[in-house]
Amino acid sequence: MNPSRSYPATGAPRLRTCAGALLLTLSASLGLPAAALAQDAAPHQAPDGANDLPVEDVRTFAEVFERIKRAYVEEVDDKTLLRNAMRGMLGQLDPHSEYLDAEAFQALRETTEGEFSGVGIEVGLRDDQLTVIAPIDDTPAARAGVQPGDRIVAIDGTPTNNLTLQEAVDLMRGDTGTEIELTLLREGEQEPRVLTLTRASIRSESVNSRLLEPGYGYLRISQFQSRTGEQTREALESLSAAGPLRGLVLDLRNNPGGVLSAATEVADQFLTDGLIVYTEGRLSDDDLRFTAHAATMAPEVPLVVLINGGSASAAEIVAGALQDQHRGVLMGTQSFGKGSVQQVLPLGNGDGLKLTTARYYTPAGRSIQAEGITPDVRVVRGRLEVEESSGLQLRESSLRGHLLNDSQTDTRNTPTTSVAAEDYQLGEALNLLKALDVIQRPGRAASDTPTP
């Protein structure tokens, strides 16, 4: 859905990304990309005054460069100094702009396609500390219990407080089957956790779905990859195969973002018209608008969208569009708050440049940068556990051998697990969908409404 254009320096395509932090992989660390490949267009014109270099600062740079070359305790070659200078230029702009070496650039492309190696952690710098944005579903990190907000204080015993993001990423690289030790500090805990993870080849399926109950579907999107829009359509078709959906939970929790075009395609499955998102940058070709199409998979299915502090970037685009268009109810906690778009530009030497070039805005004109999206219904993550021995919530149905109601089927010896017992937020979303179904049910007579 993105317009086509090329990067004049190389003629190679560039990627548009709205993913914030970097994804740690086995062979490299990647920023989750987000958007389309580009094709031909005219070269950008430099803004007025762009060529007015501050001569005095250029002289100072040359002097610093020469002094390092001459007097630093260890010899440093020119290439290393220049690469470090470029990394420093980008690293001081914002947390998401960076210089990508050829290995990281290739790994980024692999992640866009959903196939890569690593431990499955999306990380970034928060308050100058290496922080987990979100673990990717069904990866070594997720299975080990890594949580959004965990601070990575050491990697294989090396403290991270003085490392750049790229240096930390380099330490996490390794071969499939090798182990890595992460020391994590979690909010509210006094002692750090030490986890040993085994790097693995990861094929990330970004969409999973199932029926929670007859008529009520669950659609989980763990990140936005190039095929996520197509996979979402397939999942909706599968959920509807058993009969019309009476409600759907769209789970965007711990979704760190990804491909911008995939995010707009997902939102388009639930909207028949109107704006999804728009971007604004300094250059005219960074000013984009994405709108919904009439052909839609689930235009009227009641929808509850789950978000939390790990929902970032492209996930926030979807959530913001559905909220502003009053298409669904947002439930959970405040989202991450990344409202910027990055261009991933290939360079002539095989390396890449990830540069923040625009901000994005929800249909109502909101920038969620550094603020996040506030859910319509706040539900803190929890686990519902009620034991019979506690004496709480004791009912006739809790008693062994209880008599059945005439209309009940005998399920006394059938083990059951409520959705809320496994996932409190999801259980609350299902309850809300059932309430919406009662309220919106066609043909519901006025006499059906209870009176005092």
Beta strands, then each sheet from edge to edge (+ up, - down):
strand 1: 15-17
strand 2: 22-25
strand 3: 29-31
strand 4: 98-100
strand 5: 115-126
strand 6: 129-135
strand 7: 151-155
strand 8: 158-159
strand 9: 179-185
strand 10: 193-198
strand 11: 200-203
strand 12: 207-213
strand 13: 216-221
strand 14: 247-251
strand 15: 275-281
strand 16: 288-291
strand 17: 303-307
strand 18: 329-332
strand 19: 340-346
strand 20: 352-361
strand 21: 377-378
sheet 1: 1+ 19- 20+ 4-
sheet 2: 1+ 19- 20+ 15- 16+
sheet 3: 3+ 2- 5+ 6-
sheet 4: 3+ 2- 5+ 11-
sheet 5: 8+ 7- 9+ 10-
sheet 6: 12+ 13- 14- 17- 18- 21-
end
